[in-house]
Amino acid sequence: MKHYQWSALPEEQMNPSTRRRYVTADRVTVARFELARGGVVPKHQHENEQVTCVISGALKFRFADGEVLAHAGDVVQIPSWAEHEVEVVEDTVAIDVFSPVRRDWIEKSDSYFNR
């Protein structure tokens, strides 16, 4: 068993509008994102299944087959390899859960945030 506090985890500034903290367990990665209105998470895809829980604010997810506007209290499930991008509609806090573990984050090879 391990116990974490978000405020005690290292914060990464991914780009001017995106900050994250995350915990990696044996089979999942859980992240807390703080996103500033007007920001964009550029189009990307990954092997990991993703579940995003919007805690506050609003995000617009764009997929090949449409868009989803997610507000506080909403949950968005993204299958493995589904190409997606995110527009930050309002200042937002979101929790993302990924399975399997985000190896690209551990290896610092997730450069899509800076496109």
C-alpha positions in Angstrom: 0.0 0.0 0.0 1.2 3.5 -0.8 -0.4 6.8 0.1 0.0 10.0 -2.0 -1.0 13.6 -1.8 -1.4 15.4 -5.1 0.2 18.5 -3.6 3.4 16.5 -2.7 3.9 15.0 -6.1 6.2 16.7 -8.6 4.4 19.0 -11.0 5.3 19.1 -14.7 4.6 22.1 -16.8 3.8 20.4 -20.1 3.1 23.6 -22.1 2.0 27.1 -21.1 -1.6 25.9 -20.4 -1.1 22.4 -19.1 0.3 21.1 -15.8 0.2 17.5 -14.5 1.1 15.4 -11.5 0.9 11.6 -11.7 1.2 8.3 -9.9 2.2 5.1 -11.6 1.2 1.8 -10.0 1.8 -1.7 -11.2 -0.8 -1.6 -14.0 -2.2 1.9 -14.1 -1.2 5.5 -14.2 -3.4 8.1 -12.6 -2.8 11.8 -13.4 -4.2 15.1 -12.1 -4.2 17.8 -14.8 -4.7 21.5 -14.4 -5.6 23.1 -17.7 -6.0 26.8 -18.5 -8.8 28.0 -20.7 -7.8 28.4 -24.3 -5.2 25.6 -24.1 -5.0 22.6 -26.4 -3.8 19.1 -25.9 -2.7 18.4 -29.5 -4.0 15.5 -31.5 -2.3 12.2 -30.5 -3.0 8.6 -29.8 -1.6 5.9 -27.4 -1.9 2.3 -26.6 -3.4 3.1 -23.2 -7.1 3.0 -22.6 -8.0 6.3 -21.0 -10.7 7.4 -18.6 -11.0 11.1 -17.9 -13.0 12.5 -15.0 -13.7 16.2 -15.2 -13.6 17.6 -11.7 -14.2 21.2 -12.6 -14.3 23.3 -15.8 -15.0 22.0 -19.3 -13.1 20.2 -22.0 -14.0 19.6 -25.7 -12.7 16.2 -26.9 -12.3 15.8 -30.7 -12.3 12.3 -32.2 -12.4 11.1 -35.8 -16.1 10.5 -35.5 -17.2 13.5 -33.6 -16.8 15.7 -30.5 -17.7 15.5 -26.8 -18.1 18.5 -24.5 -17.4 17.3 -21.0 -18.3 19.4 -17.9 -17.6 18.9 -14.2 -19.0 15.5 -13.1 -18.6 14.0 -16.6 -16.5 10.9 -17.5 -15.1 10.2 -20.9 -13.7 6.8 -21.9 -11.2 6.7 -24.8 -10.2 3.4 -26.3 -6.6 2.3 -27.0 -5.2 3.9 -30.2 -8.2 6.3 -30.7 -6.8 9.5 -32.1 -8.0 12.5 -30.0 -7.3 16.1 -29.1 -8.7 18.3 -26.4 -9.7 22.0 -26.3 -9.8 23.6 -22.9 -13.1 25.5 -22.8 -12.8 26.6 -19.2 -10.1 26.4 -16.6 -10.2 22.7 -15.7 -9.1 20.1 -13.3 -9.3 16.6 -14.6 -8.2 13.2 -13.3 -7.1 10.7 -16.0 -6.6 7.0 -15.5 -4.6 5.0 -18.0 -4.1 1.3 -18.5 -1.5 0.0 -19.1 1.0 2.3 -17.4 2.1 5.3 -19.4 5.7 4.3 -20.2 6.1 7.3 -22.5 5.6 9.6 -19.5 8.1 7.7 -17.4 10.6 7.8 -20.3 9.8 11.5 -21.0 9.0 10.7 -24.7 5.5 12.2 -24.7 6.4 15.3 -26.8 2.9 15.7 -28.3 2.1 18.3 -25.6 4.5 20.7 -27.3 3.3 20.5 -30.9 
